[in-house]
Every structure is written in structure tokens, then in C-alpha cells.
């Protein structure tokens, strides 16, 4: 298992924009690099794939017959 990392759900552009409001001008790429150095990872919503059902073919055959 890998080490557990802290994460942020904020977009890099948003972090960059918030820093700009504090007169700290950095690009989103720099934000990404700095977050990585601090042990942070970006956390995005991911689509979970279904595992499939063993009776899937049977279900579709039944539907087709109806």
C-alpha cells in the first residue's frame, strides 16, 4: 500500500486565483508542483464502474423477448 496523502478538491486555477487576491502570483502548474511537494494530491470525483452482473445476458434476452 502507498502512503496516505492529504488531498484537496479545489481546482488549481481557483487556488491560483485565491493566491492572486493575496498578491501572490503563481501559475496553476506551480500550484500543482507545490502541492505535490507538500504531500497533497488533487482529489476529483470519479465515475465508479459497475462490476457487472452474472445474469446480464439473461436479463437482456428476457427484455428482448418482451
Helices and strands as residue ranges (DSSP letters): E 6-8, H 12-21, H 28-37, E 40-42, H 56-65
